[in-house]
Amino acid sequence: MEVQVTTTEENQRVKLDGTLTIQVDTEGAATSFQYRLLFDLIRPPFITLETTSQSGNYLRTPGVFSDLYEWHPNFTRVDVPGPAGNYTYRVRVSESDTVSRVGITSIAARNLGLTATVYPPA
């Protein structure tokens, strides 16, 4: 997911608001599941503004057979990109390689939304 912004003067502030839905589909017979996702806010070409994660190790309630779980993380971040110009902001979602996925069939990031509002310099 990405959004493009045009600033018209140096050091304008860009407020970024993002939201998404994470859907985790668990294995039917699993009594627990665990995962860790990484969320990177990037201003290309190579600037990572922020990295955060969502992780969990959950026990499933005996007798409850829901295989699909959803979370709705969101964030707000203010960036000052510098000179006037065009900027692109991007959110990348990936699985961490430090925590193994357990009891999960699939993980998907859906309903992604990213907005940007430009404000005058501080």
C-alpha positions, 0 to 999 in steps of 0.5 A: 500500500502506498500514497504519494504526496507533494510538498510545496515548501521546505520542511513541511510536515506530512502526517501519515495515517494507516490501517489494515486488517490482519487475517490469520487462518489457523489449522483446524486441529491446532490447540494454539497458534503463534506468529510475528509480523513486521510493519515497515513504513518506508519513504523510497528509495531506501529510508525506513521511517519506522518498523513495528511488529505484532506478535502473539502466542495464543491458546484456542478455546476448547470446543470453539472451532473458529479458524479465522482470527482478525486484528485491526492495527493502525498507526499515525506518524509525522515525517518531515521529508525536507525539500519541496517535492514529490514523495511516496510512502509505502507500508510493507508487511512481512513475517519475521524470521525470528518467530516461527509460524505455528498452527497457522495455514495462512496470514493475509494483510487486507483492507489496507488504507494509507492517507497523508496530510501535508501541514506547514513547517513547524 
